[in-house]
């Protein structure tokens, strides 16, 4: 368990986040099917928070049987990315030499089925 340094089942499954990005995917040219629909798969980076997915399409309407005027489309969706278990230190803002204080850890569980942990104080 936790405070002893022994590696339990949760330690074997622990991963360290390392892939942090400002843009999750940039696909400037995506093939569109005959119905004007496209599908793109993406693996979200390790950043936690809300990702906004935006798609913008432009084409010559003649390609879809139109009169030759330009055709445009826009779509947007949001996806929340969170770790199943998160630990945040809970410490005082300031400490001076000679001060004593208690510190702790705030535990946030987003997905109990995936958040395996063993802790001891």
C-alpha positions in Angstrom: 0.0 0.0 0.0 0.3 3.7 0.0 2.7 5.1 2.6 5.0 2.1 2.7 6.4 2.6 -0.8 5.2 -0.9 -1.8 3.9 -1.1 -5.4 0.4 -2.4 -5.4 -2.0 -3.0 -8.4 -2.7 0.7 -8.7 1.0 1.5 -9.0 1.4 -1.0 -11.8 -1.3 0.8 -13.8 -0.2 4.4 -13.0 0.7 6.6 -16.0 2.5 9.9 -16.0 1.0 12.6 -18.2 3.6 13.9 -20.7 1.7 14.8 -24.0 0.6 18.4 -23.5 -0.5 20.3 -26.5 -2.4 23.6 -27.3 -3.9 22.0 -30.5 -5.1 18.4 -30.3 -5.5 18.0 -34.1 -5.0 20.2 -37.2 -6.3 18.6 -40.4 -6.4 21.2 -43.1 -7.6 18.8 -45.8 -10.1 16.0 -45.0 -11.8 13.9 -47.7 -15.5 14.4 -47.8 -18.0 11.7 -48.8 -20.7 12.0 -51.5 -23.2 13.2 -48.8 -20.9 16.0 -47.7 -19.9 14.3 -44.5 -16.5 13.5 -43.1 -15.1 11.7 -40.1 -11.8 12.3 -38.3 -10.5 10.3 -35.3 -8.3 11.9 -32.7 -6.5 11.0 -29.5 -6.8 13.8 -27.0 -3.5 15.0 -25.4 -3.0 14.6 -21.7 -4.2 18.1 -20.9 -7.3 18.2 -18.7 -10.1 20.6 -19.3 -12.6 21.3 -22.1 -11.6 20.8 -25.7 -13.5 22.6 -28.4 -13.7 20.9 -31.7 -14.4 23.1 -34.7 -14.9 22.1 -38.3 -15.1 24.5 -41.2 -15.8 23.2 -44.8 -15.7 25.1 -48.1 -16.4 23.7 -51.5 -17.5 24.6 -55.0 -21.3 23.9 -55.0 -21.0 22.4 -58.5 -19.3 19.4 -56.9 -22.6 18.7 -55.1 -24.8 19.4 -58.1 -25.3 23.1 -57.4 -25.2 26.2 -59.6 -21.5 26.8 -59.1 -21.7 29.1 -56.1 -19.5 28.4 -53.2 -20.9 26.2 -50.4 -19.8 26.4 -46.7 -20.4 24.5 -43.5 -19.4 25.0 -39.9 -19.8 22.7 -36.9 -18.6 22.8 -33.2 -18.7 20.5 -30.3 -17.1 20.3 -26.8 -15.4 17.3 -25.1 -14.3 17.3 -21.5 -11.0 15.5 -20.8 -10.3 14.5 -17.2 -8.2 11.9 -15.4 -10.1 9.2 -13.5 -8.2 10.1 -10.3 -6.5 13.4 -9.4 -4.4 14.5 -6.4 -3.8 18.2 -5.6 -1.6 19.4 -2.7 -3.5 21.3 0.1 -0.9 23.5 1.7 -0.9 27.0 3.2 -0.1 29.9 0.8 2.7 31.2 3.0 5.1 29.7 5.5 8.0 31.3 7.3 11.0 29.8 8.9 9.9 28.4 12.3 6.2 28.0 11.3 4.5 24.7 11.6 1.5 23.7 9.6 -0.5 20.7 8.5 -0.6 19.7 4.8 -2.8 17.4 3.0 -3.9 16.2 -0.4 -7.2 16.8 -2.1 -8.4 13.7 -4.0 -10.8 14.1 -6.9 -12.4 10.9 -8.4 -14.1 11.5 -11.8 -14.5 7.8 -12.8 -14.7 5.5 -9.8 -14.5 2.4 -12.1 -11.1 3.5 -13.4 -9.6 5.2 -10.3 -7.8 2.5 -8.4 -5.9 3.7 -5.4 -4.5 2.5 -2.1 -3.4 5.1 0.4 -2.3 5.1 4.0 -1.4 8.0 6.3 
